[in-house]
Amino acid sequence: MWWPRGSQPQIPSAPTRKQVGYWGAVDIRTGRLCVQRHEDKFNWMTFHDFLDSFLRRQYRANHRIAMVIDNAGYHKKKELWPFFKENKKRVRLLWLPPYSPNLNPIERVWRLTRRRVTHNRYFEDLEVLRESLDEFFFALKKPNIILRSLCAFD
């Protein structure tokens, strides 16, 4: 950044280490986004909760989906395998090779989110950040061309 010589820039920053996170999935055929806000640590239990909620809310029992999953440790915990086995007729797991986030469609959504909502912006407090993110994600919940084209692989 450019700043007059001899003066110190004053950059506002939130006086907290608190953060907000989201679990997410995107349907690459339609561009429909499903997100769930998460305030605690990301771990296998919260991942399980997201998957369970996602399958109950988003897809009927007779639909089969393929889910792209990266190699985060909490995605592969042995405690999740009974859930995966129980839902194997509904969900086919596609594991990404290590260190290949560019192949994960949801990573493209997170990058767009940073660009459009959080990058180079000051948020007065955590609630303002939550509201901004929720508003952005709400606009993408219905099938849309933005995410469909962003996540296309053809």
N, C-alpha and C positions, 0 to 999 in steps of 0.2 A: 504494500500500500504506500502511497505517497503521502508525506506529512511534512509540514514546514520544519526546516532545520532548527534545532534548539528547543523544540516543544515535544511533549510526550502525548501520544494519542490516548484518548480515554475510550476504551471499548467496554460496553456493558456486558456483563456475563452473569448467569444465574448463580447465586451463592449456594449451590447444592450439588451433591453428587447423585441425587435421585434421577431415575430415568424411567422411561416407559418403553415397553417392547410389544411387539405384535407377532403372533403366529399367523401364517398366511398360506393360501393356496390359490392358484389361478387356473382356470379352465382355458387351455390354449386354443381350443376350437372356437369358443364364444367370447373370450375376454372377460368372463365373469370372475370377480374377485371375492374371496371369502377370507375375512380377517377376524382375529379374536385378540382383543387387547389383553396384555399380560403384565402385571405389576411386579411379580416376584422373579426369582431366578428361573432361567430356562433349564429344565432338567427332563428326565425321561417321564416323570409323573405329569408335568404340565404338557409335554408333547402328547402323551396318551390322552389327556383330557381334550386337547385340541382335536386330535384325530377322531375320538369318539363323538364329540360334538359336531364335527364336520360331517361325518358319515350319517348321523341322525338328522341333521338339519338340511343338508344339501342334496343328498342322493337317496332315491328310493331303493328298497332292498333288491330289486331286480336289475339295477344298473351296475355294470362292472366298470371300474375306472383303473387307470394306470397312474400311479403317484411317483413322481420323481423325488428322490430323497438324497441329500448329500451325506457326507460321512461324519457329521458331528457325533461325538461320543454318545450323547443322549438319544440319538435316533436309533442306535444299534444295541442298546442295553438289553441284556437277556430277559429282563422283566417284561419287555414289550413283546417278546416272541409269542406268548399265548394269545395276545390280542391280534397279532398279525395272522396267526394260524386260524383263529376263530373267524376272521374276516377275509380269508384268502379267496373266497368265491366272489367277493365284492371288490377287493383291492389287489391289484398286481403292483408289487413294489419294484421300482426301477432305481437301483443304486448307482449313483454317479461315481466315476473314478475319483480317486483322491485329488485334491487341489484343482478342481475344475468347476468353480462356481459359475463360469460363463455358460455352462450347459443347463443350469437350473433356471427355469422360467421365473420363479418367484424372485430371484436375485435381480432380474431386470425391473421388476415392480419396485423393489426396495430402492434401486438406483434412481428410478423416476421419482419416487417419493422424496428422497433426499434433494433432488434437483428442484422439484416444484414446491416443497413444503418447508424443509428444514435448513437447507444449505444457506449459509451467510445470513441467517435471521436470528434475531434476539427474541426470546420468549420471556415475558415478564415472570411467569411461574410455570410450574409443571401442568397446571390445569389448562392454560392457554395452549401449550404444546399439544396436549391430549385433544382438545377441541379442534385444532387445526388438522391434526392427523385424522381424526374421526370424520371430519367433514370431507377431506380428500378421499378417504377410503369409501365413504358412503356413496360418493359420486361414481365410483367404479364397481359397485356391487351388482348392477344389472349388466347383462352382456353388452360389451362396447368395443368399438373399433380400435380405440387407443391401445388397450391391452392385447387385443387379438393380433394387431399388427406388430406390437412390441415383442410378443412372445412367439411369433411365427418362426418356424424353422425351415420353411421352403424357399 
